[in-house]
Amino acid sequence: MASEVRETIYGNFAAAFVEERLVNLCDPNAGIQTGPFGSQLHQEDYVSIGTPIITVEHLAENRIIHEGVPLVSDADRDRLSRYLLREGDIVFSRVGSVDRRALVRKAEDGWMFSGRCLRVRPNRDKIDAGYLSYFFGLPAFKEHIRAIAVGATMPSLNTSILSDIVVPHPPSVKEQRAIAHILGTLDDKIELIRQRNQILDAMARALFKDWFVDFGPVRAKMEGGQPSGLTPEIAELFPDALNKVGVPQGWNIGTLGDLATLNPESWSKKNPPTEIEYVDLANTKWGAIELTTRFAWADAPSRAQRILRPGDTIVGTVRPGNGSYSYVSVDGLTGSTGFAILRPKDDENRELLFLAATSSENIERLAHLADGGAYPAVRPEVVLASPVVFPSSKLMTVFSDVVAPLIKAIEQNKHEAATLGALRDILLPKLLSGEVRIRDAEHMAGDTV
């Protein structure tokens, strides 16, 4: 099969594959559609209970991020029903990162998409949605879509551009589905790891909030009881009263600057690396660095300057409400100047620093302080000035001892997910081009179980 190939704009594909324009592979009634115009739906129309509507910020690598998704009323949903999503749709970023797309799964069936997105609805009799979405993930396709997007400053797509895209594919939908199943098996494993991490992260954040935001153990002692779930030795470390400003007696109010240094290392013309592994805001979401990009230093973006070290916390300063933050656990990364890099002064405070800087309360505070029109932002110094309540040093040590294993497990899980993702990315072009046979790929994927 590998010896019988045809040349395409994306490289060599199996000669048995056929090529068709995307518009001919889509639902004839609602194939490729732009989201609602700004005049049809405004940000002030968002409500606290309703139907989720995804924006560009919620498109991860072939999946939809659920955190921070705005909601629209039932009336707006019914009025704009043509913009509803169903399982199997594929959503593209219409502006900016035009190579970003996500497959709509069962969990997002019935959601909506915003005006900054485009929806592709495949014709299931002609093309498998999973296969098509993985095709859109090919590095060669991403390079192509970036090249044909219109606009130099802010690339954008439209329905005409997407309609004319040529898609090589096996003529058999059954074969397409088998290819997508193999790649989807790896993605399913990655998703299970992500779900485990969400649980571990929620445990760490719940403890931080109870101890240092809500002061749960202190309030329990004030009511004459004992803090639940704590050993007597740990409970003894909590005061039994709050002071006049509502902080536990003997505790102090400080800032992240008491725990960390800001942007401690940067590349410069005097110490340029040969190449970098770049972390940007767009691919850093709610505690996870989802994608990094390698660049020769000469080709790196101008914002690629901040040297990252294990133990650092990075917090996005542009549209901080988007949750572009993460804990750093590996060496050799370079971050965007769009991050505030917080490096702990004491390793024992790494966990407290991360959880305080990225708590929902602090992210909301930074989002409220951001200004600047289309790209609201805060200065890194504003992140460093985030308020923190400091307990006794003994309790800070106990907190680190309890939470550090959770953070460590999260980071180990991320490494496992990255390994699976790397295998998927190796298989992706080989499977979709017909270079690797399905049975060989099944064996490779099975070895990762």
C-alpha positions in Angstrom: 0.0 0.0 0.0 2.8 2.4 0.9 4.4 1.8 -2.5 1.2 2.9 -4.4 0.8 6.5 -3.6 -0.6 9.7 -5.0 0.9 13.1 -4.4 -1.4 15.7 -2.7 -0.9 19.2 -1.3 -0.5 17.5 2.1 2.1 15.0 1.0 1.7 11.4 -0.3 -1.5 9.5 0.3 -2.5 6.0 -0.7 -3.4 5.7 -4.4 -6.7 4.0 -3.4 -7.8 7.1 -1.5 -10.1 9.5 -3.2 -10.1 13.3 -3.0 -13.2 15.5 -2.7 -13.9 19.1 -1.8 -15.1 19.4 1.8 -18.4 21.0 0.8 -19.2 17.7 -1.0 -18.5 15.7 2.1 -20.8 17.8 4.3 -24.5 17.8 5.2 -26.1 19.5 2.2 -28.5 21.5 4.4 -26.1 22.7 7.2 -22.7 21.8 6.1 -20.3 24.7 6.8 -21.6 27.6 8.8 -20.3 30.7 10.6 -21.5 31.5 14.1 -24.0 34.2 15.0 -23.0 37.8 14.2 -22.2 40.1 17.1 -25.4 42.0 16.4 -27.4 38.8 17.1 -25.8 37.9 20.4 -23.9 40.2 22.8 -21.7 39.3 25.8 -24.1 41.1 28.1 -26.7 38.5 27.0 -24.9 35.7 28.8 -26.7 34.3 31.8 -25.9 32.2 34.9 -28.1 29.2 33.9 -28.7 28.2 30.3 -27.1 26.6 27.2 -23.3 26.6 26.8 -21.9 28.5 23.9 -18.3 27.8 23.0 -15.8 30.4 21.8 -12.3 30.1 20.3 -10.9 30.0 23.8 -12.7 26.7 24.4 -11.2 24.8 21.5 -8.4 22.6 22.6 -6.6 19.9 20.5 -9.7 18.1 19.1 -11.7 18.6 22.3 -13.9 21.2 23.8 -12.9 22.8 27.1 -15.8 22.9 29.6 -14.3 25.3 32.1 -15.4 28.9 31.9 -18.0 28.3 29.1 -20.5 31.2 28.9 -24.3 30.4 28.9 -27.2 31.8 26.9 -30.9 31.9 27.8 -33.4 29.4 26.5 -35.0 32.2 24.5 -31.7 33.0 22.8 -31.0 29.4 22.2 -34.4 28.9 20.5 -34.0 32.2 18.5 -30.6 31.1 17.3 -31.3 27.4 16.9 -29.5 27.2 13.6 -26.3 27.6 15.6 -26.8 24.5 17.8 -24.2 21.8 17.7 -24.8 18.1 17.5 -22.5 15.2 18.2 -20.1 14.7 15.2 -19.9 18.4 14.3 -16.4 19.9 14.0 -15.8 23.5 15.2 -13.0 25.7 13.8 -11.5 28.9 15.1 -12.6 31.5 12.5 -10.1 34.1 13.5 -6.5 34.0 14.9 -5.5 30.4 15.4 -7.3 29.2 12.4 -5.8 25.7 12.6 -7.5 25.0 15.9 -10.5 22.7 15.8 -12.5 20.4 18.1 -14.8 17.4 17.5 -18.2 17.8 19.2 -18.9 14.8 21.4 -22.0 13.5 23.2 -21.3 15.8 26.2 -21.6 18.9 24.0 -24.6 17.8 21.9 -27.1 20.7 22.0 -24.5 23.4 22.8 -24.0 26.5 20.6 -21.0 28.0 18.9 -20.1 31.7 18.8 -19.5 34.1 15.9 -15.7 33.6 16.2 -16.1 30.0 15.2 -17.1 28.0 12.1 -19.1 24.7 12.2 -18.5 21.8 9.9 -21.2 19.2 9.8 -20.1 16.0 7.9 -22.4 13.9 5.8 -22.1 10.6 7.7 -22.9 8.6 4.6 -19.7 10.0 3.0 -17.2 10.7 5.7 -16.7 9.7 9.3 -16.6 12.7 11.6 -13.7 11.3 13.6 -11.6 10.6 10.5 -12.3 14.1 9.2 -11.4 15.8 12.5 -8.2 13.8 12.7 -7.4 14.8 9.1 -7.8 18.5 10.2 -5.2 17.7 12.8 -2.5 16.7 10.3 0.5 19.1 10.6 0.4 19.4 6.8 -3.2 20.4 6.8 -2.6 22.9 9.6 0.2 24.5 7.7 -2.0 24.6 4.6 -5.0 26.2 6.4 -2.8 28.9 7.9 -1.3 29.6 4.4 -4.7 30.1 2.7 -6.4 32.1 5.6 -7.0 35.7 4.7 -5.5 38.6 6.6 -1.8 39.1 7.6 -2.3 40.7 11.0 -5.3 38.5 12.1 -5.8 35.4 9.9 -9.4 34.4 9.4 -11.4 31.7 7.7 -14.8 31.8 5.9 -17.2 29.3 4.6 -15.8 29.7 1.0 -12.2 28.8 2.1 -13.3 25.8 4.0 -15.7 24.6 1.3 -12.9 24.4 -1.2 -10.5 22.4 0.9 -9.6 19.0 -0.6 -9.9 16.0 1.7 -8.1 12.7 0.7 -9.8 9.8 2.3 -10.5 6.0 2.0 -13.6 5.5 -0.1 -15.0 3.2 2.6 -16.6 4.9 5.6 -15.9 1.6 7.5 -12.2 2.0 6.9 -12.3 5.7 7.9 -14.1 4.7 11.1 -11.5 2.1 11.9 -8.7 4.6 11.5 -10.5 7.1 13.7 -11.2 4.4 16.3 -7.5 3.6 16.7 -6.6 7.3 17.1 -9.7 7.8 19.3 -8.6 4.9 21.6 -5.5 6.8 22.4 -7.4 10.0 22.9 -9.9 8.2 25.2 -6.9 7.1 27.4 -5.7 10.7 27.5 -9.2 11.8 28.5 -9.3 9.4 31.4 -6.0 10.7 32.6 -7.4 14.2 32.3 -10.4 13.3 34.3 -8.3 11.8 37.1 -6.3 15.0 37.2 -9.4 17.0 37.5 -10.3 15.0 40.6 -6.8 15.4 42.1 -6.8 19.1 41.3 -10.2 19.6 42.8 -9.0 17.9 46.0 -6.0 20.2 46.3 -8.1 23.3 45.6 -10.8 22.3 48.0 -8.2 21.9 50.8 -6.6 25.3 50.0 -10.0 27.0 49.9 -11.2 25.4 53.2 -8.0 26.2 55.1 -6.9 29.6 53.6 -10.0 31.2 52.1 -13.0 30.0 54.1 -11.0 29.3 57.2 -13.2 26.2 57.8 -11.1 24.6 60.6 -10.9 27.9 62.5 -14.7 28.5 62.2 -15.3 24.9 63.4 -13.2 25.6 66.5 -15.0 28.9 67.0 -18.3 27.0 67.2 -16.9 24.7 69.8 -16.3 21.7 67.6 -13.3 20.0 66.1 -12.3 20.4 62.4 -13.6 17.4 60.6 -11.0 15.2 58.8 -8.0 16.5 60.7 -5.8 14.8 63.2 -5.6 16.5 66.6 -2.0 17.5 65.8 -3.0 19.4 62.6 -6.2 20.8 64.2 -4.1 22.3 67.0 -2.2 24.4 64.4 -5.3 26.4 63.6 -6.3 29.4 65.7 -9.8 29.3 67.4 -10.8 32.9 66.5 -10.8 35.5 63.7 -9.3 39.0 64.2 -11.1 42.2 63.4 -10.5 42.0 59.6 -11.8 38.4 59.5 -8.4 36.6 59.3 -7.4 33.9 61.8 -5.7 35.4 64.8 -1.9 35.3 64.4 -2.1 35.0 60.6 -0.9 37.7 58.3 -2.1 39.1 55.0 0.6 39.4 52.3 1.0 39.0 48.6 2.4 36.4 46.2 5.5 38.6 46.2 6.2 37.3 49.7 6.4 33.8 48.2 7.8 34.3 44.7 10.1 36.3 42.4 8.7 37.6 39.2 10.0 36.7 35.7 13.4 35.7 37.1 15.1 34.5 33.9 14.9 35.6 30.3 16.7 34.8 27.1 18.5 37.7 25.5 20.9 38.5 22.6 23.8 37.8 25.1 22.6 34.3 26.0 20.5 33.0 23.1 19.7 29.2 22.9 20.1 27.2 19.8 16.4 26.2 19.9 13.5 26.4 22.3 10.4 24.5 23.2 7.8 27.3 23.4 4.8 27.6 25.7 2.2 30.1 24.6 -1.1 31.3 26.2 -3.4 29.8 23.6 -2.2 26.2 24.4 -2.1 26.7 28.2 -5.5 26.1 29.7 -6.8 25.7 33.2 -3.7 24.1 34.7 -2.4 22.2 31.6 0.2 23.0 29.0 -1.6 21.2 26.1 0.9 21.8 23.4 4.4 23.1 23.0 6.2 24.1 19.8 9.9 23.8 18.9 11.6 26.7 17.2 15.1 27.5 16.1 15.9 30.6 18.1 16.1 32.7 14.9 12.6 31.6 14.0 11.0 31.9 17.4 8.2 34.4 18.1 9.4 37.6 19.6 7.4 36.9 22.8 9.3 33.7 23.4 11.6 35.0 26.1 10.8 33.7 29.6 12.9 30.8 30.9 10.8 28.3 32.8 12.0 26.0 35.6 10.3 23.1 37.4 8.3 24.4 40.3 7.4 27.7 38.5 3.8 28.8 38.3 2.8 30.6 35.1 -0.3 32.9 34.9 -1.5 34.5 31.7 -1.8 38.2 31.9 -3.7 38.7 28.6 -7.4 37.9 29.1 -6.6 36.3 32.5 -10.2 35.1 32.8 -9.4 32.5 30.1 -7.5 30.5 32.6 -4.1 30.4 30.8 -2.2 29.1 33.8 -0.2 26.0 34.8 2.3 24.5 37.1 5.6 23.8 35.5 7.1 20.3 36.2 9.7 19.9 33.4 12.9 21.7 32.5 13.8 23.2 29.1 10.6 25.2 28.4 10.4 28.8 27.3 7.3 30.9 28.0 5.7 33.8 26.4 6.0 37.3 27.8 2.3 37.1 28.1 2.8 35.1 31.2 3.7 36.2 34.7 6.4 33.7 35.8 6.2 33.1 39.5 9.2 31.3 41.0 9.0 30.2 44.6 11.5 31.6 47.0 11.3 28.4 49.1 10.5 25.0 47.5 8.3 24.2 50.4 5.9 27.0 49.3 5.5 25.8 45.7 2.1 24.2 46.2 0.7 27.2 48.2 2.0 29.6 45.5 0.4 27.7 42.7 -3.0 27.3 44.3 -3.1 30.8 45.6 -2.1 32.3 42.3 -4.6 30.2 40.3 -7.6 30.0 42.7 -10.9 30.8 41.1 -11.1 33.9 43.3 -7.8 35.2 42.1 -8.4 34.5 38.4 -11.7 36.4 38.7 -10.0 39.2 40.5 -7.4 39.5 37.7 -10.1 39.3 35.0 -11.9 42.2 36.7 -8.7 44.3 36.9 -7.8 43.7 33.2 -8.2 46.5 30.8 -7.2 47.3 27.2 -10.2 46.9 24.9 -10.0 43.9 22.5 -7.1 42.3 24.5 -7.7 43.2 28.2 -4.6 42.5 30.2 -2.9 43.1 33.6 0.7 43.9 34.2 2.8 41.0 35.7 3.3 43.1 38.8 -0.5 43.0 39.4 -0.3 39.2 39.5 2.6 39.3 41.9 0.5 41.7 44.1 -2.3 39.1 44.5 -3.3 38.9 48.2 -2.5 35.8 50.2 -3.2 34.9 53.8 -0.2 33.4 55.6 -0.6 30.9 58.5 2.1 29.8 60.8 5.2 28.2 59.2 4.3 24.9 60.8 0.9 24.8 59.1 2.5 25.9 55.8 4.8 22.9 56.1 1.9 20.6 56.8 -0.1 21.9 53.8 2.9 21.3 51.6 3.2 17.7 52.9 -0.4 17.0 52.2 -0.8 18.7 48.8 2.6 17.9 47.3 1.8 14.3 46.5 -1.4 15.4 44.7 0.5 17.9 42.6 3.2 15.3 41.9 0.6 12.7 40.8 -1.0 15.3 38.5 2.3 16.0 36.8 3.1 12.3 36.4 -0.3 11.8 34.8 0.5 14.7 32.4 3.7 13.0 31.4 1.8 9.7 30.7 -0.8 11.7 28.7 2.0 13.4 26.7 3.5 10.0 25.9 0.2 8.8 24.5 -0.3 12.0 22.6 3.1 11.6 21.1 2.2 8.1 19.9 -1.0 9.4 18.5 0.8 12.2 16.6 3.2 9.7 15.1 0.4 7.4 14.0 -1.8 10.3 12.7 -0.1 11.1 9.4 0.9 7.4 8.8 -2.7 6.2 9.2 -4.4 8.9 7.3 -1.9 8.7 4.4 -2.3 4.9 4.3 1.4 4.4 5.1 0.6 2.2 8.2 -2.0 -0.5 7.9 -4.8 -0.6 10.4 -3.8 -3.9 12.0 -0.2 -2.7 12.5 -1.6 0.5 14.2 -3.9 -1.5 16.4 -0.8 -3.5 17.7 1.1 -0.3 18.4 -1.8 1.3 20.2 -2.4 -1.9 22.2 1.1 -1.9 23.5 0.3 1.3 25.4 -2.4 -0.2 27.5 
